Amino acid sequence: MKKSKKDMIIHASIIGVILLILIVSIFKLAKWNLGSEDAGAVVTDEDFDTEPEDYVTAMSDELLASKQDDGVTDIVFLGDELLSKYSGEDGIPLLTQGMVADSKVYNIGFEGMHLSTSSSVWAEENSADSFSLYWVAKSIALGDYNLLNNYAESVNPDFKETVKLLEAIDFTTVDVLAISYGVHDYLDGRLITDVADPNNISAYTGSLKSSIEAIQEAYPHIRIIVMAPTFCLVEQNGQLVNCDVTNTGYGMLADYMVAGKSIAVELNVTYLDNYYGVKINAENYKDYLEENIYPNADGRKMIAERLAKVLNKSQTASEE
């Protein structure tokens, strides 16, 4: 049957609409992958507003019974250069101290170190692993810092003073251990999870799990708070790309965040999602990041405020 002119116009219009939708979709996809011109290949989308994946728990009276109360909220920060590089008044530990009444902080940061280890077992050729989260946590749990002292000089001479400070801490009086590692595991493409071995310390979740379990066994009264890394940019092929869409080997930075939370929930410790909770993103990173990676003074203040809010709420609840 011969089509009328009217039918041909309708069909042409429908095809035109389909093509238009296809072109717009391709354009939006390209924009998503490439981002704004100003930020190289950074993804920018003002419509994204994700709620933080916080998981906040309280310590039971039974666990707190083993603590020696010195009348001070002792907070030990354990992490990388986000702590050691910014150890002054505008660093996260001292900012937190200023926001939490009757508190004292200890800044234990090892520059350039990962949360995971480079090998599932300690080896001389990987001596820098000594200052990863697991081996530091293990040293704390055992009260034995020989491993750290033996390799501080060769790995980084600045570590000697940090280890000395760590040794002087009486963990029987410590109230809070804040684990605050940055984005090195993500940037270096470290394994997120070993399904065959949940405690594999060369995997992000395995190291976190094994470290928390070691501290919980040795000092069950300590409230452990895991603090997720914040948004960052990654340099690839001479361009800056958004960690939201960049897989460095095992996933995007958000994958590490979600995996970290799963361990916190499993072990019933507090998890602060600074990835979504601290509003640093592809739209405003120039206002809040240094070197496209580290939160600046304003960014660190936001992190400290979130931690202080949780700690102050806990203090208020205990007083009631």
C-alpha positions in Angstrom: 0.0 0.0 0.0 1.4 3.4 -1.0 2.1 5.6 1.9 0.5 9.0 2.0 2.5 12.2 2.2 1.1 12.7 5.7 2.3 9.2 6.8 5.8 9.9 5.4 6.0 13.2 7.3 5.0 11.5 10.6 7.5 8.6 10.1 10.2 11.1 9.2 9.4 13.1 12.4 9.6 10.0 14.5 13.0 9.0 13.1 14.2 12.6 13.6 13.2 12.5 17.3 14.9 9.2 17.7 18.1 10.5 16.1 18.0 13.7 18.2 17.7 11.6 21.4 20.6 9.4 20.3 22.8 12.4 19.5 22.0 14.1 22.9 22.7 10.8 24.7 26.1 10.4 22.9 26.9 14.0 23.7 26.0 13.6 27.4 28.1 10.4 27.6 31.0 12.1 26.0 30.7 15.0 28.5 30.5 12.5 31.4 33.7 10.8 30.2 35.6 14.0 29.4 34.3 16.5 31.9 34.7 20.2 31.7 37.3 22.0 29.5 38.6 23.9 32.5 39.4 20.7 34.5 41.0 18.7 31.8 39.1 15.4 31.8 37.3 16.0 35.1 33.7 14.9 35.3 31.5 17.7 36.4 27.8 17.3 37.1 26.0 19.6 39.4 23.0 17.3 39.7 24.8 14.6 41.8 24.1 14.9 45.5 24.9 11.6 47.3 24.2 11.1 50.9 27.2 10.1 53.1 27.6 6.4 53.9 28.3 7.0 57.6 28.0 4.1 60.1 28.1 5.3 63.7 28.2 3.0 66.6 28.6 3.5 70.4 30.8 1.5 72.8 29.0 -0.8 75.2 29.5 -0.4 79.0 31.0 -3.9 79.0 33.8 -2.9 76.7 34.4 0.4 78.4 34.8 -1.3 81.8 38.3 -2.3 80.9 39.4 1.3 80.3 41.5 3.3 82.8 39.6 6.6 82.9 42.1 9.5 83.2 39.4 12.2 82.7 40.6 13.1 79.3 39.4 12.0 75.9 42.6 10.6 74.4 42.4 10.4 70.6 45.2 8.7 68.6 45.2 9.5 64.9 46.8 6.9 62.7 47.5 7.4 59.0 49.7 8.8 56.3 50.9 12.3 55.3 47.5 13.8 55.6 48.4 13.7 59.3 52.2 14.2 59.3 52.3 16.8 56.5 49.6 18.9 58.3 50.5 18.6 62.0 50.0 22.2 63.0 47.0 24.1 64.2 45.2 23.6 60.9 45.8 19.9 60.8 42.9 17.5 61.5 44.2 16.2 64.9 44.6 19.7 66.5 41.5 21.0 64.8 39.6 18.1 66.4 41.2 18.7 69.8 40.0 22.3 69.6 36.4 21.1 69.0 36.2 18.3 71.6 36.3 19.4 75.2 38.9 17.9 77.5 40.6 16.0 74.7 44.2 15.3 73.9 45.4 14.1 70.5 48.3 12.1 69.2 49.3 12.5 65.6 50.8 9.3 64.2 51.3 9.9 60.5 53.7 8.0 58.2 54.2 9.9 55.0 53.6 8.0 51.7 52.4 4.8 53.4 49.5 2.6 52.4 46.6 1.1 54.4 47.4 -2.2 52.7 50.8 -3.9 52.4 52.6 -4.7 49.2 52.9 -8.3 50.2 50.8 -10.7 52.2 53.8 -11.6 54.4 56.5 -9.3 55.7 59.7 -9.4 53.8 63.0 -7.5 54.0 62.7 -6.2 50.5 59.3 -4.7 51.4 60.5 -3.1 54.6 58.3 0.0 54.0 55.3 -2.3 54.7 56.4 -2.0 58.4 54.6 1.4 58.4 51.4 0.2 56.7 48.3 0.1 58.9 48.5 -3.6 59.7 52.1 -3.7 61.0 51.7 -0.5 63.0 48.4 -1.8 64.5 50.1 -5.1 65.2 52.9 -3.3 67.0 50.4 -1.4 69.1 48.5 -4.6 69.9 51.7 -6.4 71.0 53.2 -3.3 72.7 56.4 -4.2 70.7 57.8 -1.5 68.4 61.1 -3.2 67.4 59.9 -3.7 63.8 59.2 0.0 63.5 62.4 1.1 65.2 64.5 -1.3 63.1 63.3 0.2 59.8 62.4 3.8 60.5 65.9 5.1 59.5 66.0 3.2 56.2 62.5 3.9 55.2 62.2 7.5 56.3 64.4 9.1 59.0 61.5 11.3 60.0 59.7 8.2 61.1 62.0 7.8 64.1 60.4 10.7 66.0 56.9 9.4 65.1 57.7 5.9 66.4 59.1 7.5 69.6 55.8 9.3 70.1 53.8 6.2 69.4 55.8 4.2 72.0 55.1 6.8 74.7 51.3 6.4 74.3 49.6 4.5 77.1 46.9 2.7 75.1 45.1 1.6 78.3 43.9 5.2 78.6 43.2 5.8 75.0 39.5 6.5 74.2 39.5 6.8 70.4 41.7 5.4 67.5 41.0 7.4 64.3 42.3 5.6 61.2 42.8 8.2 58.5 44.6 6.9 55.4 44.4 8.8 52.1 44.3 7.7 48.5 47.6 5.9 48.1 46.0 2.5 47.8 43.6 3.8 45.1 46.3 5.7 43.2 48.7 2.7 43.2 46.0 0.3 42.2 46.2 -1.9 45.3 43.8 -4.9 45.6 40.5 -4.0 47.3 39.4 -7.4 48.5 40.7 -10.9 48.4 37.6 -13.1 48.3 39.6 -16.2 49.0 41.2 -14.7 52.1 39.2 -11.9 53.8 42.2 -11.2 56.1 44.8 -10.9 53.3 46.7 -7.8 54.4 47.9 -7.0 50.9 44.2 -6.2 50.1 42.6 -3.0 51.3 39.8 -4.7 53.2 42.0 -7.5 54.5 44.5 -5.1 56.0 41.7 -3.0 57.6 39.9 -6.0 59.0 43.1 -7.6 60.4 44.2 -4.3 61.9 40.9 -3.6 63.6 40.7 -7.1 65.0 44.2 -6.8 66.4 43.4 -3.6 68.2 40.0 -4.9 69.4 41.6 -8.0 70.9 44.3 -6.1 72.7 42.3 -3.0 73.7 38.6 -3.7 73.6 37.8 -0.4 75.3 39.1 1.7 72.4 36.5 3.2 70.1 37.8 2.7 66.5 36.7 5.2 63.9 37.6 4.6 60.3 37.7 7.8 58.2 37.3 7.4 54.4 39.5 9.3 52.0 38.2 12.4 50.3 37.7 13.1 46.6 40.8 13.5 44.5 42.0 13.8 40.9 44.2 11.4 39.1 46.7 12.3 36.4 46.4 10.0 33.3 47.9 10.7 29.9 48.7 14.3 30.9 45.1 15.0 32.0 43.4 15.2 35.3 40.6 12.7 35.7 37.9 12.3 38.3 38.3 9.5 40.8 34.5 8.9 40.4 35.0 7.4 36.9 38.7 6.3 36.9 39.6 2.7 37.6 43.2 2.5 38.6 43.3 -1.3 38.6 40.6 -2.6 40.9 38.0 0.1 40.9 37.2 3.7 41.6 37.9 5.5 44.8 34.3 5.1 45.8 34.8 1.3 45.6 37.5 1.5 48.3 35.2 3.7 50.4 32.3 1.2 50.2 34.6 -1.7 50.8 36.0 0.0 53.9 32.5 0.6 55.2 31.6 -3.1 54.8 34.5 -4.0 57.2 33.4 -1.3 59.7 29.9 -2.7 59.7 31.2 -6.3 60.0 33.3 -5.4 63.0 30.9 -2.9 64.5 33.1 0.1 64.4 32.3 3.7 63.4 32.8 4.7 59.8 32.9 8.3 58.6 32.4 8.6 54.9 34.4 11.7 54.1 34.2 10.8 50.4 30.6 11.9 50.1 30.2 13.5 53.5 32.8 16.1 52.9 31.5 18.0 49.9 34.7 18.1 47.8 34.0 17.2 44.2 34.8 17.9 40.6 33.0 21.3 40.7 34.8 22.8 43.7 38.1 20.8 44.1 40.2 23.9 43.4 38.7 25.5 46.5 39.4 22.5 48.8 42.4 20.5 47.5 46.1 20.9 47.4 48.1 19.2 44.6 44.7 17.8 43.5 44.9 15.2 46.3 45.2 16.6 49.8 42.4 18.5 51.5 43.5 22.1 52.2 42.9 24.0 55.4 39.2 24.4 54.6 38.9 20.8 53.6 40.7 19.6 56.8 38.4 21.7 58.9 35.3 20.0 57.4 36.8 16.6 58.2 37.6 17.6 61.8 34.1 19.0 62.2 32.5 15.7 61.1 34.7 13.8 63.5 34.1 16.2 66.4 30.4 16.1 65.9 30.4 12.3 66.4 32.7 12.5 69.4 30.7 15.3 71.0 27.5 13.5 70.5 29.0 10.5 72.3 30.2 12.6 75.2 26.7 14.1 75.6 25.1 10.7 75.5 27.4 9.3 78.2 26.8 12.3 80.4 23.1 11.8 80.2 
